[in-house]
Amino acid sequence: MDPKWTSGNELEYLKSVLSNSKDVKENPFTLRLEEAFCKKYGVKYAIAINSGTSGLHAALIAAGVQPGDEVITTPFTVLVDSSVPVIMGAKPVFADIEKDTHNIDPDSIEKVITEKTKAIIPVSHDGLPYDIDNVKKIADEHDLIVVEDNAQAMLAEYKGRLVGQDAHITMFSFERTKHVSCGEGGMLITNNEELATKARKFAGMGFKNLSASASDLVAGVPLEYQTPNYERNDEVGLNYRFNEFLAAITLAQFERVDELVQIRRDIAKLYDKIFAGTKFIPQKVPEGYVSSYFTYAVESPYSDITQWKKFHDYHIENGGDDFYAAMILGYEEPIMKKLGYYEKYKGKCPVAEEIQPKMMQFKTNYRTIDEAQEQIEKLKTSLENFV
């Protein structure tokens, strides 16, 4: 079996769920996972959901985002950070990024705030924290909600604080490539009871029994709910609930989260060595920041996509592992062009437009340091020999 899924208590916990034991009914894995997040991050509330995207949607609902509102985010990220606001009838507003960190630029945020701005979605790209203090300062000055996309930044640190402790509400992802993974899932954390209650209710079909802290529906349906006149819903919501099978796997992995993040940081050190002295520019980690290295991101010297592809193909042909390109910018995606965002924002985020075509993102999710070392040595050879 793949050690990614079986190195901890995954199989034992899954057997407990399958056995439908009394312990699972009385102490569901979903609640155990939420409690573990609260303890690790030192926050009051955690809400498990079925994907990071669902969590983002629930968080924006909790933040009170309405049709016509504006939500500021970065174009240098997965589309859902702008498409979820679109689905809600709100308007994504794109701020540029910092060239060295690849994260949203606080100065650019300040320039695009209007009277319609409701929230900011900053992203800790590739596991590197964004400039939390300055973004939070701007949000506080303008009475905006910070909905943090922390999908790639498990246990990342900013000035001695875990990323996720400062935002109004933070989303994590358990998608298959993430530090902690069950294939698909996510978590919201917050210290704000109102945000927690609204997010949990929306993600739990609007059931009135749901509170900021917990749900008594995760492992079964209490008998009192089955009377003919029982009123269930006092809010409108969707079914974004996590399930016990995935919670069991995720909790087993979260018990080893320090180890899972540390191996990626150790692998990043191997990349540091081979890129030193080359024309490839690694993502800068400012003083006081600690990345969790979801990937190891570099700006290549290849502004011409033909040269980018030639290096990629050369590396693969010589036995190297595949690596990722950065996604095209949010407003460059076909659906966003159709909606008019390309015409509106093309040229407005020059830093993002400059570096996106050159980006290369190298894997850190190897099972062992030895496996990583073998692949990184092949990358070193490619860097030395490609002309």
C-alpha positions in Angstrom: 0.0 0.0 0.0 1.0 3.6 -0.6 2.7 4.9 2.6 1.0 8.3 1.9 -2.3 6.8 3.0 -1.2 4.1 5.5 1.8 5.4 7.5 -0.4 6.4 10.5 -3.7 5.3 11.9 -5.6 5.5 8.7 -6.6 1.9 8.4 -7.4 1.5 12.1 -9.6 4.5 12.0 -11.4 3.4 8.8 -12.1 0.0 10.4 -13.7 1.9 13.3 -16.0 3.7 10.9 -16.9 0.6 9.0 -17.7 -1.2 12.2 -20.2 1.6 13.2 -18.9 1.3 16.7 -20.4 3.0 19.7 -17.2 5.0 20.1 -17.6 6.5 16.6 -21.3 7.3 17.2 -20.5 9.1 20.5 -17.3 10.7 19.3 -17.3 11.1 15.5 -14.1 11.5 13.6 -15.4 14.7 12.1 -15.6 16.3 15.5 -12.3 14.9 16.6 -10.7 16.4 13.5 -12.3 19.8 14.2 -11.1 19.7 17.8 -7.6 18.8 16.6 -7.5 21.8 14.3 -8.7 24.1 17.1 -6.0 22.8 19.4 -3.2 23.0 16.8 -4.1 26.5 15.6 -5.2 27.9 18.9 -8.6 29.0 17.6 -12.1 28.6 18.9 -14.0 27.1 15.9 -13.3 24.7 13.1 -15.8 23.5 10.5 -15.0 20.4 8.4 -16.3 20.6 4.8 -16.1 18.5 1.7 -13.7 20.6 -0.3 -11.6 23.8 0.0 -13.9 25.4 -2.7 -17.0 24.5 -0.6 -15.3 26.1 2.4 -14.5 29.3 0.4 -18.2 29.5 -0.6 -19.4 29.0 2.9 -16.9 31.5 4.3 -18.0 34.2 1.8 -21.6 33.5 2.7 -20.7 33.9 6.3 -18.9 37.1 5.5 -22.2 38.5 4.1 -21.0 38.8 0.5 -24.1 39.8 -1.6 -24.8 40.2 -5.4 -23.1 43.4 -6.6 -20.4 43.3 -3.8 -16.8 43.3 -4.8 -14.2 40.8 -3.6 -10.5 41.5 -4.0 -8.2 38.6 -4.8 -5.1 37.7 -6.8 -5.3 36.5 -10.4 -2.2 34.4 -9.7 -4.1 31.4 -8.2 -6.7 28.8 -9.0 -9.8 30.2 -10.6 -12.2 29.4 -7.7 -10.9 32.4 -5.7 -12.6 34.5 -8.3 -15.2 32.2 -9.7 -16.9 31.5 -6.4 -17.7 35.3 -6.0 -19.0 35.2 -9.6 -21.3 32.3 -8.8 -22.6 34.4 -5.8 -23.4 37.3 -8.0 -20.4 39.3 -6.6 -17.6 40.8 -8.7 -14.0 39.7 -8.3 -11.5 42.5 -8.4 -7.9 41.6 -9.2 -4.9 43.1 -7.3 -1.4 42.5 -8.6 1.3 40.4 -6.9 4.7 41.0 -5.5 7.4 39.9 -7.9 9.6 38.2 -5.3 7.0 36.4 -3.2 4.3 35.8 -5.9 1.7 36.8 -3.3 -0.9 39.6 -3.4 0.6 43.1 -3.1 -1.0 45.1 -0.3 -0.3 48.4 -2.1 -2.3 47.0 -5.1 -5.1 46.0 -2.8 -5.3 49.6 -1.5 -5.6 51.0 -5.0 -8.7 48.9 -6.0 -10.9 49.3 -2.9 -14.2 50.9 -3.6 -17.4 51.5 -1.6 -18.6 48.2 -2.9 -15.7 46.2 -1.6 -16.8 43.6 1.0 -14.0 41.1 1.4 -10.4 40.2 0.5 -9.2 36.7 -0.5 -5.4 36.6 0.0 -3.6 33.4 -1.0 -0.4 32.0 0.6 0.9 30.8 -2.8 2.9 27.6 -2.9 2.9 27.5 0.9 4.5 31.0 1.5 2.6 33.3 3.8 1.3 36.6 2.2 2.0 39.9 4.0 -0.6 39.3 6.7 -0.1 42.3 8.9 -0.4 44.8 6.0 -3.4 43.1 4.4 -5.1 42.9 7.8 -4.3 46.6 8.5 -6.0 47.6 5.2 -9.0 45.3 5.9 -9.4 46.9 9.4 -9.2 50.4 8.0 -11.9 49.7 5.5 -14.1 47.3 7.5 -13.4 44.4 5.2 -13.5 40.7 6.0 -10.3 38.7 5.2 -11.2 35.2 3.9 -7.9 33.4 3.7 -7.1 30.8 1.1 -4.7 28.7 3.0 -5.1 25.6 0.8 -1.3 25.3 0.2 0.1 26.6 3.5 -0.5 24.0 6.2 1.7 25.1 9.2 3.2 27.9 7.4 4.4 30.6 9.8 4.4 34.4 9.7 6.4 36.3 12.3 6.1 33.5 14.8 2.4 32.9 14.2 0.7 30.1 12.2 -0.9 31.3 9.1 -4.6 31.0 9.8 -4.6 32.6 13.2 -5.0 36.2 12.0 -7.6 36.2 9.3 -11.3 36.6 10.1 -11.8 33.1 8.6 -9.4 30.7 6.9 -9.8 27.8 4.5 -7.7 24.7 4.2 -7.8 22.0 1.6 -7.3 18.2 1.9 -7.1 17.6 -1.8 -4.9 14.7 -2.8 -1.7 16.7 -3.3 -1.9 18.7 -0.1 0.2 18.2 3.0 -2.7 16.5 4.8 -4.9 14.7 2.4 -7.9 12.4 2.1 -8.4 12.8 -1.6 -10.8 15.7 -1.2 -12.0 17.8 1.7 -11.3 21.0 3.6 -11.6 22.9 6.9 -12.5 26.4 8.0 -11.1 27.9 11.1 -12.1 31.2 12.9 -12.3 32.9 16.3 -15.5 34.6 15.3 -18.6 32.8 16.6 -21.0 34.5 14.1 -18.8 33.6 11.1 -18.5 30.0 12.4 -22.2 29.6 12.9 -23.2 31.0 9.5 -20.5 29.0 7.7 -21.5 25.7 9.4 -25.2 26.3 8.8 -24.7 27.1 5.1 -22.4 24.0 4.7 -24.9 21.9 6.6 -28.1 22.5 4.6 -29.3 25.3 6.9 -30.2 23.0 9.7 -31.3 25.0 12.8 -29.5 22.7 15.2 -26.1 23.6 13.9 -23.9 25.9 16.0 -20.5 27.4 15.8 -18.9 24.6 17.6 -20.5 21.3 16.5 -23.1 19.3 14.7 -25.0 16.4 16.2 -25.8 15.1 12.8 -22.3 13.8 11.7 -22.7 10.3 12.9 -26.4 9.8 12.9 -29.8 11.4 13.2 -31.2 11.8 16.8 -34.6 10.3 17.4 -36.2 13.5 18.4 -35.7 14.9 14.9 -38.0 12.2 13.5 -41.3 13.6 14.8 -43.8 14.6 12.1 -43.8 18.2 13.1 -40.1 18.8 13.7 -38.8 22.0 12.0 -35.4 21.4 10.6 -34.2 24.4 8.6 -34.0 28.1 9.7 -31.4 29.0 7.0 -30.9 28.2 3.3 -27.8 26.1 2.8 -26.1 23.5 0.7 -24.7 20.0 1.5 -21.0 20.7 1.9 -20.7 18.3 4.9 -17.6 16.2 5.4 -18.1 12.4 5.9 -16.7 10.1 8.6 -14.6 8.0 6.2 -12.6 11.0 5.0 -12.5 12.5 8.5 -10.9 9.2 9.7 -8.2 9.4 7.1 -7.6 13.1 7.6 -7.4 12.9 11.4 -4.8 10.1 11.0 -2.7 12.3 8.8 -3.2 15.4 10.9 -1.7 13.5 13.8 1.5 13.4 11.8 1.2 16.9 10.3 4.5 18.2 11.7 6.3 15.3 10.0 4.4 15.7 6.7 5.3 19.4 6.5 8.9 19.0 7.6 9.7 16.6 4.9 8.6 19.1 2.3 10.8 21.8 4.0 13.8 19.4 3.9 13.2 18.7 0.2 13.1 22.4 -0.4 16.6 22.7 1.0 17.7 20.3 -1.7 16.2 22.5 -4.4 17.9 25.5 -2.8 21.3 24.0 -3.5 20.8 23.2 -7.1 19.2 26.5 -8.1 21.9 28.6 -6.3 23.9 30.4 -8.9 21.6 29.7 -11.8 19.3 32.1 -13.7 16.3 30.5 -12.1 14.9 32.7 -9.3 13.3 30.8 -6.4 10.3 32.3 -4.6 11.7 34.6 -1.9 11.0 33.7 1.7 11.2 37.0 3.6 12.7 37.2 7.1 10.1 36.0 9.7 8.3 33.9 7.1 8.4 30.1 7.1 7.0 28.4 4.0 5.3 25.0 4.1 6.5 24.4 0.4 3.4 23.0 -1.2 5.7 23.2 -4.3 9.1 24.7 -4.9 8.4 27.6 -7.1 10.9 29.3 -9.4 10.8 32.0 -12.0 12.6 30.6 -15.0 14.6 32.6 -17.5 12.3 31.5 -20.3 9.9 34.3 -21.2 9.3 32.5 -24.5 6.9 29.6 -24.0 8.8 27.6 -26.7 12.0 27.6 -24.6 9.9 26.7 -21.5 8.5 23.7 -23.2 11.9 22.7 -24.6 13.4 22.7 -21.1 10.4 20.7 -19.8 10.7 18.1 -22.6 14.5 17.9 -22.3 14.2 17.2 -18.6 11.5 14.5 -19.0 13.3 12.8 -21.9 16.4 12.5 -19.7 14.4 10.6 -17.0 13.4 13.6 -14.9 10.1 14.0 -13.0 7.3 16.2 -14.3 6.8 19.7 -13.0 4.0 22.2 -13.1 3.4 25.4 -14.9 1.6 28.2 -13.1 -2.0 28.4 -14.1 -2.9 31.1 -16.5 -4.1 34.2 -14.7 -7.7 34.2 -13.4 -9.0 36.8 -15.9 -7.3 35.0 -18.8 -9.4 31.9 -18.4 -12.0 31.4 -21.2 -15.0 31.8 -18.9 -13.6 35.0 -17.4 -12.9 36.4 -20.9 -16.6 35.6 -21.8 -17.7 37.5 -18.7 -15.6 40.6 -19.6 -12.8 40.3 -17.0 -10.0 39.9 -19.5 -10.9 43.1 -21.3 -11.2 44.9 -18.0 -8.0 43.7 -16.3 -5.5 42.9 -19.1 -2.5 45.1 -18.3 -3.7 46.0 -14.8 -1.6 43.3 -13.1 1.8 43.7 -14.9 3.9 41.7 -12.4 1.5 38.7 -12.5 1.5 38.9 -16.3 5.2 39.1 -16.5 6.1 36.1 -14.3 3.2 33.7 -14.8 4.4 32.4 -18.2 7.9 31.8 -16.8 7.0 30.0 -13.6 8.0 26.4 -12.8 6.7 24.6 -9.8 8.6 21.5 -8.7 7.2 18.7 -6.6 7.8 18.4 -2.9 5.3 15.7 -2.1 7.8 12.8 -2.5 7.3 10.0 0.0 11.0 10.0 1.2 14.0 12.3 1.1 15.9 9.6 -0.9 13.2 9.6 -3.6 13.4 13.3 -3.8 17.2 13.3 -3.9 17.2 11.0 -6.8 14.8 13.2 -8.8 16.5 16.5 -7.8 19.9 15.1 -9.0 18.3 14.5 -12.4 17.0 18.1 -12.3 20.5 19.3 -11.5 21.8 17.5 -14.5 19.2 19.1 -16.7 20.0 22.5 -15.4 23.7 22.0 -16.2 23.3 20.5 -19.6 20.3 22.2 -21.2 21.4 24.7 -23.9 
